Amino acid sequence: MSNSPAYSPQTIKAHTISIESLADYNIHSVRITWVDLVNIVNIRVVPLKSFHRLLASSRPGITIAKCVFGFVIKRLAAGFGPTEEYLFVVDLSSMRLCPYAPGHVSIMGWFQDKVPAPGRILGTGVPMCPRSALNRIVNTAKSYNAAFLVGFETEFILLKNTNPIEAINPHGWNHSRALPSGTKETEILEEIAHGLVNSGIELTMYHPEAAPGQYEIVTGPLPPLEAADALVHTRETITNVASKHGFHATFAPRLHMDTCGSAAHTHISVHPINSEHPSKLQNLSQPPADTSDNPITPLESVFLAGVLSHLRASCAFSLPLRASYARMLDGIWSGGTWVAWGRDNREAPVRLCIPPASVDTEVATNAPSKNHFEVKCVDGTSSPYLVLASLIGSGLLGIQSQAALVEKDCDTPAALMTEAEREAVGVTRRMPMSWEEARAALEADEALKSLLGDLVEGFLATGEVSHLITGSIMLYLQLVCHIIFAGADLLLLSDFG
C-alpha cells in the first residue's frame, strides 16, 4: 500500500448515503444485500416505494428462511432445514450507490430472530450472522480500549474466456502496456475506479499486477465492519463492470501454476482508544517487541501474538477452498508456509508495515504508532466478515490474555533458514498446507471457536458441500454460468478432479 498520512479510528468513517438523499440520485430500487458462509453475495431487489413502506416498521427488514446460511448453490448443508425464518433488518448506515446499476443502491443488514428466542434479546444479531459476529467482536475490543482500521488490496484477473481460460492481455507487474489507451481493459479499470469513488469508497490506487490480465485495486482504511461492507461493494463493482463489457473478473487464488496467484491482502492497524491507557489490561512496563529502530507498541505486540497463535485456525476462513492452497507456497512472495511475522518481509504470512523515516526532527517521540500489519494468507474467495472476525478475534484473545509474542521479527524468508535459525526466532509451526489441515486446526482451536460461536459449525458444514461442488469437474461445467452470475468465485481450476 502507498505511503499515506496517519489514519485514526476517531477520524475515519464510511462515506455512505442517507435515505433522505435517494431522490437526489434518482434511485428507484434498493438491493438488500448479504454475504453467506461460503462468500456468495445474495440480493433481494425492492422498489423504492416498497422500501419506504418497509421502513415504517419498528424493525424494518425482510423475512428469510433460516436455511439461508446452509445453501451452497443449490445444495443444503447438514444441520439446516426448511422450517422457521429470520428477520433481516436493514442497516441504514450502510447504503451505497451501485455504480454498475444506475438507479440502484445496496444496503447491508443484520440477521435477527423473527420472534423471541430463548436466551437471546430480540433485536440483536443471531449467532449464525457473520456481520453480527464481526460487530460483536469489534465492540468487545472497545471494552479493552482497542480499535482497528482495515484496508484491502483486491487482486483479480480479467478473462476473455473461462473455458478455455484466456486472460485479457499477457502483460505484467506495473507495466503501462497493461493499461493502453483505447482498450477494453483500460475502459473497465477506469469505470471501476470512478464507480468506487462515486460510491464513497476511498480508492488509493490501482495498477497492473504480475499475472497475465491481473490487476489490483487498493482501498483505504475503515473500521472493520465498514471495511468488510466496502470490500463486498468493491468486488461487486469489479465483477459487474467486467460483465457489462463482456468479460469475467475472477478472484480465483491461482489459475495457472506458472504465474502469480490473486490475493486479498488484509491490512490491519490496532489503536488505543484512549492513548493514555493503551489497554485496561495492558502492562505498560512491558518492553516493546524488538524490531530495531521501529519498535511495535505493547498493544500491537499482544494483538500480533494473538493473531499468530490462532493463524492456522484462521486460515480455514481466509483460505476457504482447496484451490486456495495452490497460492500459499514458499518462494513466490505469497507469505510462505511458516507461522511468522517480519518487518517488510513478503515471505511471512504477517508483514509488519512501517512508515518511512521522517526528515522532521521535531516529530514527537510519543506520537501514535503508524505501523500496521499486512495479513497475506487471505484470498478473494473468502468472506471478509468471517476473515476479520477470526483475525481481529484472534488479536482480541491476545489482548485479553496479554499473550507474549513468541515469534521474533523474521528478517529472512523462513524457508531459507535452518531449523536452528528458525527456532532462534521462535518460528516452529507450519501454516496449513491444505484445506483439510486448516479445517482441522479450526476444529482444534477451542478458544477461537468459543469466541466466534455457532457460526463455526455452520461454516464447517457448508464448507463440506462447497468441497463436493468444487471437487467435481463435471458439476463445475454444468454450473459455471450460474456461478458467474451468482457472484461466487468457484472458478478454481488448479485443484479439480
Summary of the structure (lengths in Angstrom):
residues: 497
radius of gyration: 22.0
end to end distance: 36.8
largest distance: 67.9
contacts: 1689
relative contact order: 0.14
helix: 35%
strand: 20%
